[in-house]
Every structure is written in C-alpha cells, then in structure tokens.
Amino acid sequence: MGFFAENIREKISEKNRECEYITSLTTDLNDDIKNFDSIIVFEKTGTQQLDTLIRLLNHPALAKQNGDEIYFVARQGPREFPFPLTSRTLDQLKMSGGFLLIRNVKASNQIINYYNQFSPIKLLESNYDREFGEYEHVAAHIFDSEIMRRQESNTGVILRSNDAPALLTYDTKRLKQLSFIVVQMNGSRRFRLGLLKEQRLQAERLKSYLQKEYHL
C-alpha cells in the first residue's frame, strides 16, 4: 500500500512540476511577444530609412540638397539589434531533463518547433553583420567622421543635424557602390522582418495552445 501511495505522490509532484514549467514558459512567450512588437516597429522604420538612403545615393544632386537627411539615415538606418530570445525556461528544461516531464507530446513538439524556428532569424542576423561590415568600409570614403560624431548625443542616440553637411565625395560610381550594398542590407532586413512577424504569430499560437491545454 505504501508503494502505491508513494507512486501517486510522485506522479502528482511530476504533474505539478510540469504545470510550473508550462506556466514559466508562457511567461517567456509573453516577453518574446513584447520584444517582437518593439523590434518589428524598429525594423519597419529602419527599412524605410534605408529606402531613403538608397534614393539619395542614387541621385547625387538630391544628396547635395539633403545633407542633413542623408547623414541621419546613413547612421540610423543601418542599425539593427539581434532578437533577445527569452529562453530561461527552455534552458532549465534542457539542463534538468525537464522535457521528460511534459507528457503532452504535441505540446512538447510545438515548444521545440517554436525555438527551432529562430535559427533562420539568427542566420540572417549573422549575414547582416557581414553586409554591415562592407557598408562601413565603403561609407568611410563618403561620410565625414567628424560630422557623424557630432550627430551622437551623450547617450548614443543619433540626432538629425540642421547645418546641411556635405559628403566627402559626390562621385557617382562611389555612391552607386554604397547604394548596391544598402540594397542588399535592406533585402536582408525585409526578409528578417517577415520572419519576425511570422514568429510572433507562432508565439501567440503556442501561448494560447498551452494555456488551453493546461487550463492556465
């Protein structure tokens, strides 16, 4: 009799731990959703600024007339931040073998699939870092570093100037070279933006499914 009682207590304990992990996981998903919302807005703005930069680089006369704008979008537009994935619960499950406690196979598979879908996003971020390095190399011959330094506030925020600064060169070939790189960068950003939007939907679906299945 004692054996059966102990077995029942163990199963109850495991079920409680499973629910604790799932509750913690839904909290992580909420954090991810908030991060998706802020980064999606940031990415939309960034791609618009890169569009502006491409247009100005392709028309040297416009670049001369819009010095404040081209310096601003050349600094602010290329900025990108890696997605800050919230993986606290996932890390705990991996380290403790906690996935064995999740008896709902469908739930376990959906959780694993959700986190696996971040691989393409991380790959794009890595590719963008390479493109940004090429951008910096060419941009150094076009933009005056002293002017760019004046754009920075004490907190690192990029400010728009109002003194119509000039580029180091308006050579069409040089500007077109940078424009080509920016087109590649913007393509990576737009692709990443689409993946982020889709992954946000996946986070919402997974959270809703877990809450329904575990009555949270």
C-alpha positions in Angstrom: 0.0 0.0 0.0 2.8 2.3 0.9 4.4 1.7 -2.6 1.2 2.8 -4.4 0.8 5.9 -2.2 4.4 6.9 -2.9 3.8 6.3 -6.6 0.7 8.5 -6.5 2.6 11.3 -4.7 5.4 11.1 -7.3 3.0 11.4 -10.2 1.3 14.4 -8.5 4.7 16.0 -7.9 5.7 15.5 -11.6 2.4 16.9 -12.8 2.8 20.0 -10.6 6.4 20.5 -11.9 5.1 20.1 -15.5 2.5 22.8 -14.9 5.2 25.1 -13.3 7.4 24.7 -16.4 4.5 25.4 -18.7 3.4 28.5 -16.7 7.0 29.7 -16.8 7.2 29.1 -20.5 4.1 31.2 -21.2 5.7 34.0 -19.2 8.7 33.7 -21.5 6.4 33.8 -24.5 4.8 37.0 -23.3 8.3 38.5 -23.0 9.1 37.3 -26.6 5.8 38.9 -27.9 6.7 42.2 -26.3 10.1 42.1 -27.8 8.7 41.2 -31.2 6.4 44.2 -31.1 9.2 46.7 -30.4 11.7 45.2 -32.9 9.1 44.9 -35.6 8.4 48.6 -35.3 12.2 49.3 -35.2 12.7 47.2 -38.4 9.9 48.9 -40.3 11.4 52.3 -39.5 14.9 51.0 -40.4 13.9 49.7 -43.8 12.1 53.0 -44.6 15.3 54.9 -43.7 17.4 52.6 -45.9 15.0 53.2 -48.8 15.6 56.9 -48.3 19.3 56.4 -48.2 19.2 54.3 -51.5 17.2 57.1 -53.2 19.7 59.8 -52.1 22.8 57.8 -53.0 21.4 57.1 -56.5 20.8 60.9 -57.1 23.9 62.9 -56.2 22.1 66.2 -56.8 19.4 65.2 -54.2 22.2 64.1 -51.8 23.7 67.6 -52.0 20.3 69.2 -51.3 19.6 66.9 -48.4 22.8 66.7 -46.4 21.0 66.6 -43.0 18.8 63.7 -44.2 21.5 61.6 -45.8 23.8 61.8 -42.8 20.9 60.9 -40.5 19.6 57.9 -42.4 23.2 56.7 -43.1 23.8 56.4 -39.3 20.3 55.4 -38.1 19.0 53.3 -40.9 21.7 50.5 -40.9 21.4 50.0 -37.1 20.0 46.6 -36.2 19.6 44.7 -33.0 19.6 40.9 -32.5 16.3 39.5 -31.3 16.6 39.0 -27.5 15.1 35.5 -27.2 13.7 34.7 -23.8 14.9 31.1 -23.1 15.0 30.9 -19.3 12.6 28.0 -19.1 13.9 26.3 -22.2 17.4 26.3 -20.7 16.1 24.9 -17.4 14.2 22.1 -19.2 17.4 21.2 -21.2 19.7 21.2 -18.1 17.3 19.3 -15.8 15.9 16.9 -18.3 12.5 18.5 -17.7 11.2 17.7 -21.2 10.6 14.2 -19.9 8.0 15.7 -17.5 6.0 17.2 -20.4 3.8 14.2 -21.1 1.7 16.0 -23.7 3.7 15.0 -26.8 2.0 17.6 -29.1 2.9 20.4 -26.6 6.5 19.2 -26.4 6.8 19.1 -30.2 5.3 22.6 -30.6 7.6 24.0 -28.0 10.7 22.5 -29.6 9.5 23.7 -33.1 8.9 27.2 -31.9 12.5 27.6 -30.6 14.0 25.8 -33.7 12.3 28.5 -35.9 14.8 31.1 -34.6 17.6 29.5 -36.5 16.8 31.3 -39.8 16.5 34.6 -37.9 19.9 34.2 -36.3 21.4 33.2 -39.7 20.0 36.4 -41.2 21.4 38.5 -38.4 24.8 36.9 -38.9 24.6 37.6 -42.7 23.6 41.2 -42.0 26.6 41.7 -39.8 28.8 40.8 -42.8 26.9 43.2 -45.1 27.2 46.0 -42.5 30.9 45.5 -42.4 31.1 46.0 -46.2 28.9 49.1 -45.8 31.2 50.6 -43.2 34.2 50.1 -45.4 32.7 52.0 -48.4 30.9 54.6 -46.3 34.2 55.7 -44.7 35.1 57.2 -48.1 31.8 59.1 -48.4 30.8 60.4 -45.0 32.8 62.8 -42.8 33.5 61.1 -39.5 33.7 64.5 -37.7 30.1 65.3 -38.8 28.9 61.8 -37.9 30.4 62.2 -34.4 28.5 65.4 -33.9 25.3 63.5 -34.6 25.7 61.4 -31.4 24.1 62.5 -28.2 25.7 61.7 -24.8 23.5 58.6 -24.6 24.4 57.4 -28.1 21.2 58.5 -29.7 21.6 59.7 -33.3 20.4 63.2 -33.8 19.4 64.9 -37.1 21.7 67.9 -37.9 20.4 71.2 -39.3 23.5 72.7 -41.0 23.4 70.9 -44.4 26.6 69.0 -44.1 28.5 67.9 -47.2 29.7 64.5 -48.2 33.4 63.8 -48.7 32.6 62.9 -52.3 29.7 63.0 -54.7 31.4 60.7 -57.1 28.5 58.7 -58.8 30.5 55.5 -59.0 31.3 55.6 -55.3 27.8 56.5 -54.3 26.3 53.7 -56.5 28.7 51.2 -54.9 27.4 52.1 -51.5 23.8 52.1 -52.8 24.3 48.5 -54.0 25.4 47.4 -50.6 22.5 49.1 -48.9 20.0 47.4 -51.3 21.5 44.0 -50.1 21.2 45.1 -46.5 17.6 46.3 -46.9 16.7 43.0 -48.5 18.1 41.1 -45.5 16.2 43.4 -43.2 12.9 43.0 -45.0 13.3 39.2 -45.1 14.0 39.2 -41.3 11.0 41.5 -40.7 8.8 38.9 -42.4 10.3 36.1 -40.3 9.8 38.1 -37.1 6.1 38.8 -37.9 5.5 35.1 -38.5 7.4 34.1 -35.4 5.3 36.5 -33.4 2.2 34.7 -34.6 3.8 31.4 -33.6 4.4 32.7 -30.1 0.8 33.8 -29.8 -0.5 30.4 -31.1 1.8 28.4 -28.8 0.9 30.5 -25.8 -2.9 30.1 -26.5 -2.5 26.4 -27.0 -0.5 25.8 -23.8 -3.0 28.0 -21.8 -5.9 25.9 -23.2 -4.3 22.5 -22.7 -3.1 23.2 -19.2 -6.0 25.4 -18.1 -3.8 28.3 -17.2 
